[in-house]
C-alpha cells in the first residue's frame, strides 16, 4: 500500500490496519514454519506496510495533527 493512500485514513483506521497486518504477519510466519508458504515475498511486503503505517502515525503525533 502506498503512503499517499494511507494518508487518507484516520488514526483509528490506521491502528486497525496495523492490527490486521500484524495478524497476517503472524500467520505468514506460521505458514513459513510449516513449509506451506506460497509467496515468501509477502512477509517482506507486510513488514514494510506496518513500518509505513507506524511512521505515518508517529509523524502525525509529532505534528499534532489528529485525523
Long-range contacts (C-beta under 8 A, 24 or more apart in sequence): 1-49, 1-52, 3-52, 3-56, 6-52, 6-53, 6-56, 7-56, 9-67, 10-67, 11-57, 11-60, 11-66, 11-67, 14-53, 14-56, 14-57, 15-57, 17-49, 17-53, 18-50, 18-53, 18-54, 18-57, 21-46, 21-49, 21-50, 21-53, 22-50, 25-50
